[in-house]
């Protein structure tokens, strides 16, 4: 099994969620996060004062899926979340040793 973490722009969340639903992904965890990479942040003007905004709002998706579906999930996120501009985000893929559904005690891919 694989855990896929994707950091994307917030306005792309619904599109990515719908695209993942179409390929059979039924569950994911979504977290509002802040960060920066090459984008570095920007300055904003508020009531006549300039503020440096170092951390940019992003969305972090976490999905655990079978090895066979992982590449399709990554491709889908990459295609749908891409705007072609700086700050589109990153995708990380990790190996998952075990998954256990707390309610039923199911283990492995059946627990996902």
Phi and psi restraints in degrees (value plus and minus 20) as a CYANA .aco file:
   2 UNK   PHI    -148.5  -108.5
   2 UNK   PSI     125.5   165.5
   3 UNK   PHI    -127.6   -87.6
   3 UNK   PSI     106.0   146.0
   4 UNK   PHI    -132.2   -92.2
   4 UNK   PSI     102.6   142.6
   5 UNK   PHI    -132.1   -92.1
   5 UNK   PSI     109.0   149.0
   6 UNK   PHI    -147.9  -107.9
   6 UNK   PSI     112.8   152.8
   7 UNK   PHI    -125.3   -85.3
   7 UNK   PSI      98.1   138.1
   8 UNK   PHI    -151.1  -111.1
   8 UNK   PSI     149.7   189.7
   9 UNK   PHI     -92.4   -52.4
   9 UNK   PSI     120.8   160.8
  10 UNK   PHI     -76.7   -36.7
  10 UNK   PSI     -57.4   -17.4
  11 UNK   PHI     -92.6   -52.6
  11 UNK   PSI     -27.9    12.1
  12 UNK   PHI    -112.8   -72.8
  12 UNK   PSI     -25.1    14.9
  13 UNK   PHI     -77.2   -37.2
  13 UNK   PSI     -71.2   -31.2
  14 UNK   PHI     -82.0   -42.0
  14 UNK   PSI     -61.3   -21.3
  15 UNK   PHI     -82.9   -42.9
  15 UNK   PSI     -64.9   -24.9
  16 UNK   PHI     -85.5   -45.5
  16 UNK   PSI     -64.3   -24.3
  17 UNK   PHI     -79.4   -39.4
  17 UNK   PSI     -65.9   -25.9
  18 UNK   PHI     -83.8   -43.8
  18 UNK   PSI     -61.5   -21.5
  19 UNK   PHI     -85.7   -45.7
  19 UNK   PSI     -59.7   -19.7
  20 UNK   PHI     -88.4   -48.4
  20 UNK   PSI     -55.9   -15.9
  21 UNK   PHI     -81.0   -41.0
  21 UNK   PSI     -59.9   -19.9
  22 UNK   PHI     -84.5   -44.5
  22 UNK   PSI     -49.0    -9.0
  23 UNK   PHI    -114.5   -74.5
  23 UNK   PSI     -14.8    25.2
  24 UNK   PHI      83.4   123.4
  24 UNK   PSI     -10.8    29.2
  25 UNK   PHI    -102.3   -62.3
  25 UNK   PSI      99.3   139.3
  26 UNK   PHI    -120.4   -80.4
  26 UNK   PSI     -40.1    -0.1
  27 UNK   PHI    -160.3  -120.3
  27 UNK   PSI     127.4   167.4
  28 UNK   PHI    -179.8  -139.8
  28 UNK   PSI     140.5   180.5
  29 UNK   PHI    -129.8   -89.8
  29 UNK   PSI     113.7   153.7
  30 UNK   PHI    -141.7  -101.7
  30 UNK   PSI     109.8   149.8
  31 UNK   PHI    -149.7  -109.7
  31 UNK   PSI     117.2   157.2
  32 UNK   PHI    -103.1   -63.1
  32 UNK   PSI     102.9   142.9
  33 UNK   PHI    -148.5  -108.5
  33 UNK   PSI     150.4   190.4
  34 UNK   PHI    -151.2  -111.2
  34 UNK   PSI     125.3   165.3
  35 UNK   PHI    -195.7  -155.7
  35 UNK   PSI    -197.8  -157.8
  36 UNK   PHI    -174.4  -134.4
  36 UNK   PSI     136.0   176.0
  37 UNK   PHI    -154.7  -114.7
  37 UNK   PSI    -141.9  -101.9
  38 UNK   PHI     -87.7   -47.7
  38 UNK   PSI     -41.0    -1.0
  39 UNK   PHI     -85.5   -45.5
  39 UNK   PSI     -51.2   -11.2
  40 UNK   PHI      46.9    86.9
  40 UNK   PSI     -31.8     8.2
  41 UNK   PHI      78.9   118.9
  41 UNK   PSI    -191.9  -151.9
  42 UNK   PHI    -180.0  -140.0
  42 UNK   PSI     154.5   194.5
  43 UNK   PHI    -126.6   -86.6
  43 UNK   PSI     126.3   166.3
  44 UNK   PHI    -147.4  -107.4
  44 UNK   PSI     131.7   171.7
  45 UNK   PHI    -125.7   -85.7
  45 UNK   PSI     103.7   143.7
  46 UNK   PHI    -154.7  -114.7
  46 UNK   PSI      97.4   137.4
  47 UNK   PHI      30.9    70.9
  47 UNK   PSI      22.7    62.7
  48 UNK   PHI      63.2   103.2
  48 UNK   PSI     -23.9    16.1
  49 UNK   PHI    -130.5   -90.5
  49 UNK   PSI     122.7   162.7
  50 UNK   PHI    -110.1   -70.1
  50 UNK   PSI     113.9   153.9
  51 UNK   PHI    -143.5  -103.5
  51 UNK   PSI     118.3   158.3
  52 UNK   PHI    -111.3   -71.3
  52 UNK   PSI     103.9   143.9
  53 UNK   PHI    -122.9   -82.9
  53 UNK   PSI      79.7   119.7
  54 UNK   PHI     -97.0   -57.0
  54 UNK   PSI     -59.8   -19.8
  55 UNK   PHI    -124.0   -84.0
  55 UNK   PSI     107.7   147.7
  56 UNK   PHI    -120.0   -80.0
  56 UNK   PSI     116.1   156.1
  57 UNK   PHI     -84.1   -44.1
  57 UNK   PSI     114.0   154.0
  58 UNK   PHI    -158.8  -118.8
  58 UNK   PSI     151.8   191.8
  59 UNK   PHI    -138.4   -98.4
  59 UNK   PSI     114.5   154.5
  60 UNK   PHI    -130.5   -90.5
  60 UNK   PSI     100.7   140.7
  61 UNK   PHI    -121.4   -81.4
  61 UNK   PSI     118.0   158.0
  62 UNK   PHI    -146.5  -106.5
  62 UNK   PSI     103.9   143.9
  63 UNK   PHI    -154.4  -114.4
  63 UNK   PSI     110.6   150.6
  64 UNK   PHI    -129.7   -89.7
  64 UNK   PSI     109.0   149.0
  65 UNK   PHI    -165.9  -125.9
  65 UNK   PSI     150.9   190.9
  66 UNK   PHI     -88.7   -48.7
  66 UNK   PSI     137.0   177.0
  67 UNK   PHI     -78.3   -38.3
  67 UNK   PSI     -56.8   -16.8
  68 UNK   PHI     -88.5   -48.5
  68 UNK   PSI     -47.1    -7.1
  69 UNK   PHI    -117.2   -77.2
  69 UNK   PSI     -32.2     7.8
  70 UNK   PHI     -78.7   -38.7
  70 UNK   PSI     -65.6   -25.6
  71 UNK   PHI     -83.1   -43.1
  71 UNK   PSI     -57.7   -17.7
  72 UNK   PHI     -87.5   -47.5
  72 UNK   PSI     -57.9   -17.9
  73 UNK   PHI     -83.8   -43.8
  73 UNK   PSI     -67.0   -27.0
  74 UNK   PHI     -81.2   -41.2
  74 UNK   PSI     -66.6   -26.6
  75 UNK   PHI     -80.1   -40.1
  75 UNK   PSI     -62.9   -22.9
  76 UNK   PHI     -82.8   -42.8
  76 UNK   PSI     -67.8   -27.8
  77 UNK   PHI     -81.1   -41.1
  77 UNK   PSI     -65.3   -25.3
  78 UNK   PHI     -80.1   -40.1
  78 UNK   PSI     -64.8   -24.8
  79 UNK   PHI     -89.4   -49.4
  79 UNK   PSI     -63.6   -23.6
  80 UNK   PHI     -98.2   -58.2
  80 UNK   PSI     -55.9   -15.9
  81 UNK   PHI    -101.9   -61.9
  81 UNK   PSI     -31.7     8.3
  82 UNK   PHI     -94.6   -54.6
  82 UNK   PSI     108.1   148.1
  83 UNK   PHI    -130.9   -90.9
  83 UNK   PSI     -37.3     2.7
  84 UNK   PHI      67.8   107.8
  84 UNK   PSI     -17.6    22.4
  85 UNK   PHI    -130.9   -90.9
  85 UNK   PSI     140.4   180.4
  86 UNK   PHI     -78.9   -38.9
  86 UNK   PSI     121.9   161.9
  87 UNK   PHI      73.1   113.1
  87 UNK   PSI      -7.9    32.1
  88 UNK   PHI     -84.1   -44.1
  88 UNK   PSI     -46.9    -6.9
  89 UNK   PHI      97.1   137.1
  89 UNK   PSI    -186.2  -146.2
  90 UNK   PHI    -163.5  -123.5
  90 UNK   PSI     139.4   179.4
  91 UNK   PHI    -146.4  -106.4
  91 UNK   PSI     112.2   152.2
  92 UNK   PHI    -139.7   -99.7
  92 UNK   PSI     119.6   159.6
  93 UNK   PHI    -143.7  -103.7
  93 UNK   PSI     107.0   147.0
  94 UNK   PHI    -143.1  -103.1
  94 UNK   PSI     131.5   171.5
  95 UNK   PHI    -100.7   -60.7
  95 UNK   PSI     120.4   160.4
  96 UNK   PHI    -134.5   -94.5
  96 UNK   PSI     104.4   144.4
  97 UNK   PHI     -97.4   -57.4
  97 UNK   PSI     -63.3   -23.3
  98 UNK   PHI    -173.3  -133.3
  98 UNK   PSI     127.5   167.5
  99 UNK   PHI    -151.1  -111.1
  99 UNK   PSI     115.5   155.5
 100 UNK   PHI    -150.9  -110.9
 100 UNK   PSI     104.6   144.6
 101 UNK   PHI    -100.3   -60.3
 101 UNK   PSI     100.4   140.4
 102 UNK   PHI     -82.6   -42.6
 102 UNK   PSI     -63.6   -23.6
 103 UNK   PHI     -82.8   -42.8
 103 UNK   PSI     -63.8   -23.8
 104 UNK   PHI    -128.4   -88.4
 104 UNK   PSI     -35.8     4.2
 105 UNK   PHI      62.7   102.7
 105 UNK   PSI     -17.6    22.4
 106 UNK   PHI     -77.5   -37.5
 106 UNK   PSI     128.1   168.1
 107 UNK   PHI    -148.7  -108.7
 107 UNK   PSI     139.5   179.5
 108 UNK   PHI      53.4    93.4
 108 UNK   PSI    -172.7  -132.7
 109 UNK   PHI     -82.6   -42.6
 109 UNK   PSI     -46.6    -6.6
 110 UNK   PHI     -88.3   -48.3
 110 UNK   PSI     -41.4    -1.4
 111 UNK   PHI    -101.0   -61.0
 111 UNK   PSI     -37.9     2.1
